[in-house]
């Protein structure tokens, strides 16, 4: 299992929406993370920067599956 970390940057106008969406993560999304092989997943925010850390069997496969998942797509549209 590999450990993966990366950084994303929020647009200043998206910070409030990001904070709101991540206050209560949907149980269906947490279940999907496990289903695609992601564990020990943490996100840290410093200003506009997000630092994501996780353990994952196959990052590319997991990210592709999440990208196509209807629950994840619905979360991103919020």
Number of C-alpha atoms within 10 A of each C-alpha: 11 11 14 14 13 10 13 11 14 14 10 9 9 11 16 9 10 14 11 11 14 11 8 8 11 13 9 10 17 14 11 17 20 14 13 18 16 23 17 11 16 11 13 11 15 8 10 13 14 15 14 15 17 16 17 22 14 14 18 10 13 18 16 11 15 18 13 10 13 11 14 18 12 10 13 11 6 9
